Amino acid sequence: MKNRLPIIAIDGPSGAGKSTVGRMLARELQLLFLDTGAMYRAVALAVIEANLSFSDAEAIVEVARRVDIYLEGDPDSLQVRLDGRDVTQKIRSEQVSHTASVISAIPQVRREMVNRQRQLGQRGGVVLDGRDISTVVFPEADVKLFLTAVPEERARRRFDEDRARMRELTYEQTLSEINTRDQRDSTRIDSPLAIAEDAIVIDSTELSLHQVYERAVAIVRERMESKPES
């Protein structure tokens, strides 16, 4: 891998810090960061704007197929464009978050997004985060990380983030959302959340963000140095 830009896959449950660590890694290593969760959120926004029912899976899949989703910018200022519109802020709403969680469990939607993610990352030089990157999207990734923490800690972090965004939810409601998302992600038929056999697990329950980042950087650099040239 010494002369080839790597593919770095980061998986883990909701609230584990995948996107934050992914951005930090991409910035440090000067790689492209692909926020795959933002892609699902963009589809969710399109579904909401089309006023579709969650029960109309066929129409939702058609939306996923036809919309144009484009990610641009550096890791710290990533812009998400939906059919040419900048929707970076719109896709962070509570409604979009819930919708994305539901539609991402539709097998055909996930397959469409997986194909797009493969096209974007196949040349290498990329950090991708999600829930099936190292098991489904890029099982051949050069470095596979699985970030996790106990649900209570992930809920606390998410609760703090939500309070900063003026989202009015209690900690108990946030924890319930985390547990529901974990159940949905781990039991869905297509691309369930799972730890790849060759992934390195980082449990951040007792670690600071900086400690997680330092550990991730060390793992990536070690893997990059140990891989044969290609």
N, C-alpha and C positions, 0 to 999 in steps of 0.2 A: 504493500500500500504506500510505500515511501514516495513513489513518483506518481501516485494517482490520488485524486481527491476522494475522500471517504464518504460513505453514506452512514450517518449516525441515526439510529432509531431509538426513540425514547417512548416507552409505554408506561401505563399506570392508571390507577383509578382517578375519579374526579377529585380535584383539590390536592393532588399530590405534588404540584409544582412543576409539572412537565413543561408547560409553555415558558415559564419564567427561566428555568434552567436551560431549556433549549435555546432561548434567545441569547442568554449569557454565553453559552458554548459557541453559538454561531458567530457572535461578535468577537470572542477571543480567538477563534480559529479562522476567522474571515471566510465563513461559509454562508450559503443561502439558508435562511430559516423558513420552513414551510409549516405554518400553523394549520394542521389538517382539521382541527376543531372549528376554525373559522370558516372552512369550506362548508361544513355541515350547517353552521349557523347561517351562512349566506343562502343555502337552499331553504332553510327554515323560514327565513325572512320572505323569500319568494312564495313559499306556500301560504304564509300568513297574508301576504298582499293579494294572493289569488283567492283568498277566503275559502280555502279547501278544508274539508272535513278530514280528521285523522283516519276515518274509516275508508276514505277513498284512496286506497294505496296506489291504484293504477294511475290516478291523476297526479299524485305526489311523485311517483317515479318519473312520469313524463316531464314534470317540472325539473327534476334533477338532471334529466337528459338534455333538456333544451337550454337551460340558463348558462350564461357565460360567466365564469368565476375567474378572477385574475388577482394574484397576490403580487405586490410590488413594494419596494423600499427596503431599507436596512432593518435588522432585527428589532431596533428600538422604535422604529416608526413605520411598521408594516401597515400598508393600506390594503383593504379588501374591496375589490370592485365587483359589483353584480350588474351584469349587462351594461357596463360602462359607468355606472354610478358608484361613488365612494360611499360604502355602507359600513365603514369601520366602526363608527359609534353606534349605529342603529342595531347591529347584530349583538350588542352586549346587553340588551334589555332582558328582563325576567321572562317575558313572553317568548322571545326568540330562544332563550336558553332551554325552556321547557319543551318547545316545539322541536328543537334540534335533538333533544334526548329521545323524543318519541319517534321521529322519522328516521333516526340513525339505526333503529332496530329493524327497519324494513330491509330485507335482504337485497332487493334490486337497487335500492338507494345506495347501500354500502358498496355494492359491486361497481356502480357508476363512479362513486367517489374514489374507490381503490384504483380504478383504471386511470383516472385523472392524476392521482397522486404518483402513480408509477411513471407516467409520462413526464411529470414535472421533476422527479428526482432521479431518473434513470442514468443521467450523465454523471452523477456523483457530485461531491462538493456541497452536500446538503445535510441539514439537521431537520428531522421530521419528528413531531410528537403526536401522540394519539393513544388509541387503545388496542390497535391491531397492526401497528407498523412493523414490528419485528417478527410477528407470526404470520401475517397475511400479505401486507403491502410489499415489504422488502425482507423476506426471510433470509436473503443473502447479504443483509446489511453488514458492514465491516465492524461496527460496534453496536451492541444492543444493551440498553439500560432499561431497567424497570424501577421506576420511582414509586414508593408507597409510604403510607403512614397509617396508624390506626384511625378508624372513622372519626373518633372524637376530636383528634388533632386536626384532621383535614376539615372537619366542620368548623372548628374554631378559626382556622385561617380564612375559610370562605366567609364566615360570619364577619370577621374584621374587614375583609374586602367589601362586603355588601354594605356595612355601616358607612364606610368611606364613600360609597356611591349613593348613600342616602336610601338604600333599599330597606324597607321596614319589615324585617323578618326576625323572629326570635332565634336564639341559638338552637332551641329544640326543633324548630321548623327547619333550620338549615341542616341539622343532623339527620332529620327524617328524609330530606331531599337527597343527601349524600347516600344514605342507606338504600333508598329507592333506586338511585342511579346505579349503585354498585350491583344490586340485584338484576336490574335490566341489562347492564353491560355484560355480566358474567354468565347469564343464562340465555341470551339471544341465540337464535339458530345460526345466523351467519356472522362469522368473525367475532366470536365472543372474546371478552377480555381474558387473557391468559399470559403466563410467563413463559417466554421462549426458553428452550432447554439451555441455550448458550448465552442467555442474558445475565447480566450482573445486576443483582437486586441492591438497591440503596433504600434502606428504611430510614426516613427522615424524621421519625417521631421525636427523637431526642436531639436532632441536629438543627442548626441554624441554616438559613438559606445559603450563606457563604460557605459553610462546611459542606453542604451538599454539592455546591458548585465546584469547590476545590477537589472533592473526591471524584466527581464526574470528569473534570479536566484531566486529572491524573490517570484515570482509567483509559480515556480516549488517547492520550499521548502515548501511554504504554502499548496499547493495541496498535497504534499507527506505526510505532517503531518496530514492533515485533512481526508485523505482517511482511511477507516476502514482496519484493518489487514486482510490479506487473505493468 
